Amino acid sequence: MLATVLKSNVATKVSIAIMDAFVSMRHYIGSNLLEQKYINNQVMKNTEDIKLLQESFSKFEEKKQVSDIYFNGQIYDAYSKIYEIFNRTKDNLIIIDSYADNTILDIIKRLKNNVIIITKENNLLTNQDILKYNKQYHNLKVIYDNTFHDRYFILDNENIYHCGASINKIGYKTFSITLINDNFILETLLNRVRKIINS
């Protein structure tokens, strides 16, 4: 405004400079908005691909973390892995192990979840062990069933791990722990376990 009132060469030059600045700013903003719109369109277009890629990486990481093999002598590593798996439980844990003993109790006493152990009768886990444990920790139920050979860990009625060794013998011989990804096996096993628990 002052430049238009003042009648001098300097005022005229300032007025022109101001107009040039506005034109440049408008051009800059316009081109950047177009560029931003293009980038946004590209991001929206590729969101699904990015999501699928992230899911693939997540599955790869999960598979890498839950499929492990332990050789004879890796007793602590195997014990630690089993505790790590049990600790992923948010609500309830089902352990199927025909040769369960108080080794399991030493692991689950650190959990804050309800635990069901399915094991055969007259095994290494005595009634006295169970009574003493529940007097202090109150989170264990033991169900007797003699129809399982393999060991399984069921987390929150969703994820199932297959374990090649009884917990009381982990690390003494080579075995593996694997997350079951086959939906048919998952559903069949979960239905079988539900029947046993509810019978």
Salt bridges, closest charged atoms under 4 A:
GLU61 OE2 - LYS64 NZ 3.78
ASP68 OD2 - LYS81 NZ 3.08
GLU84 OE2 - LYS81 NZ 3.49
GLU84 OE2 - ARG88 NH2 2.65
ASP150 OD1 - HIS149 ND1 2.87
ASP150 OD2 - HIS162 NE2 2.86
